[in-house]
Structures are given as structure tokens and as C-alpha cells.
Amino acid sequence: MSFAQPLPSPGLSSGRRRPKNLPSLPLSAFSPPSTGTSDMFPLPPTPSALFPGEVIDAHLRSEALENAALDLAGTEVTGVVLLLNDLSVPEGLQSSLTQNVRVLSVAAPFELSAIPSDYSDHSESSGIPQLIETLKWAFSNSRLVDIDVQSDIMSNVAKYEVFEDLLMKATTDLPGDRKVPIVLSNILPPPHDLSLPIVKLLADPSYRNYQAHSASLSLFPNLYVKFTPPMWNQTVPGPADPTSEIDQHREWKRKIKMFIGPVLEAFGYERIIFGTSPSLAVPSLLNPADWYALVRESFAELAVEQEAIDSIFSLNAKSIYGSP
């Protein structure tokens, strides 16, 4: 019995094809980039090495003067803006500070609900709300107005609209030479519930309102924001503890960076000013070195440049408080 050989399939050769020679890669493909290449893409500054050249404490309450920190983690405090509790200046004001620390400005308090008696433009029949009249008086008689916001205007829409309307009506008719700087405190960071996790904070209506209100306030060209200890119903934590599973210092930094982002984007670093005392609505004070460490590390971990650090911690305060 014989078997006929099958005919070869059309288009196929009877022999097996050899694999093609694959291209070889040069050894440089497996080598780290050269020094010249890495210089084109520099790494951001190391947070632990990013410090301001000096610090201006632009929010120092008078009762904290005796315990004012003149050295914050190795950075010298060269000037302060003093906030009085009343119209009386503390005795021995300058003697309470070293000769190296300059009092750039002293802020005297007044209530928006009371119009000073020497304001000649006040008319009860004008229909203008009393708060607006008082704020107009402040703009006309001051080279700078510092507003301690003691209500949560950043997350509450109704409260914010009232505050924004107050600012707009008080500044609309001012002449050009009276467009003095307006500095807001106690809104960065704003009042906040620390029990709210970050993952929920991103989608929370209060945070979205905070983002929108930050952008809206930035449209006032002469408005600045102070970075001061917040009303969070907790003491500002001390230095970080790397051995602790629940490190309050680290948790505060995470929240603080969440609130820095919208303000930094809206205002830029040129309109953010550092201070160590909380709002006058908070009875207790804190260790200024702890707050300084939190703020400095938070900004440094956001990969800002040295210029931004120097501006936030000293140069911005000098530009508006230090000029005559």
C-alpha cells in the first residue's frame, strides 16, 4: 500500500521560516539619564531645607507679647504687627521686645456696630446701613483696615453674601487715594470640623463653597489674607512624631494643605500673610513655634519656591505694614 504525498498549500513553502533578527537596543537605554538631562528637570526643593530668611509675625495679640517667640525653629522674628484688645497701648511696648524686633504697626480695635462721633458724613436718614458707614469711616481714617472675621463666611453662603455686600458697598465710592489695603484674618484656614475625613471633605458643600468664596474675594485687588491659627476647637499640635500611628501634626498638615490650595490659586503667594495669634474670639493662645512649623512645612510640601516662602512669612507684611 502506498500513500500519496499531500500537495503543499498554495502560498506556503515547504520549509520552516527562520525568525527575523530583532533589533538590538543600545546600552544607553538601560542607563540612568545623564547629568545634563536631569538638570533640565530639577526636583522640587526639599521641604526640610526650605526656610524663610526672616519672619514678620503680622498677627500678634498684645497679651502674647511677653511670651512672643523671637526665634522660630532657627528663623529670626524681625518684626511684629501688634493687635490691641482695647485702645490703650501696653506700657513698655518696645521694651518688651528685643532691639532687633520692630513693631511695624499697632492695630486698634473698633466695633462695626458703632460709628465714631467724629464722622461728619454720617446721616441716619441716608438709608445706608450702619455697618457700611463705620467701615467707610475706617477706610477714610486708616492706612490699612484689618478685619477679624468671627463668623464662618467661607462655607456659609448666606453669611458670605452679607459680608461681600458689605465690602462692596463700603469701597465702591471711595476715591483712588483711599483704596487702602484690606486684610482678613480667621478665614485661612476657616472654621472646620476636624472629624470630617479628607475624602469626604473634597465633596462636601462647605469645601466647595470655600473654593468659590476664595475666588470671589480675590477679585478685590487690595484684599489680603492672613494665615493664622484656626478655630478648630483643638490645641495646635506640637512637632511630628514619626513613631505614632495617629500623628496630630501630620493630620493637621493634611487639612491645612487642603485649605491652602484654593487661596494660593486665587490670591497668589503675594497676598498671603503669616501670623501666630488666633482670632480675638478665641480666648486661649498657643505656642507660636508649633504653628510656624505647621505652616512652613505645609507650604514647603506643596513644592512652592523660596520666593513664595519669603513673601508669605515676611515680604508681604513689610510691603503693606512697613510702608509709611
C-alpha angles and dihedrals in degrees: 000000000000131000121216116228112248116246115252116256113257113261095019124100120223093236125075115252118239118234116262118254107261117224115256122231120229118248090245089072089068096043126093115257117276122256091257092056095048091051089061090060106038120188118247117264116282107256092222090058099045111098133152117249090234139350130236109196098213096180112047118149115221094239088058092055096096092052096038113143111239092183122042111193091320096319116114121234105222101173144014140200107219122214115204124211090214139359094280117098113226115251115256092017097164094035089061088066130058119257089254094062118080125201100227095184143351117219115211114202127233134170119244089218093067123064113210113248094235094062102113097187094063115116122172090205095053092088092227111134115254093238092059092048091053093048090049089053089052092052091049095049104035137064089216136014118214113195120197102205106210096179132068099255094152099068100024112078097198094050092046093052091053091049095046091048089052092053094045096050093044094052104034099086098034116122118245094258091057096056090114123175116275115209121194123199132186094038098087103085096013125213107290144174106242092200090070108098119232093242090059094040092064092061097034115115091229092061093046089051088050090055093048094045092048090055092046095050091050089066088075097088096204096046121112131186126221120218101219136154109289133233096251098137091241135094114256105259123243128236120327119273109210091191094058121093091207105042109180091196090058093044092051091050091054091053094043092053089052089058095041093060101068094042094046090050094047102038103023121222090284092077102043119096129191125229135165106209122082125231118298085245088070111078098200128068129212144214104283092206091061092052093045091053092051094049096043094048092045094055093041092053089053086065097242118164128254090256091060092049092051092047095050096045100041123342098065092051091048092052096057104023100033099051116090 
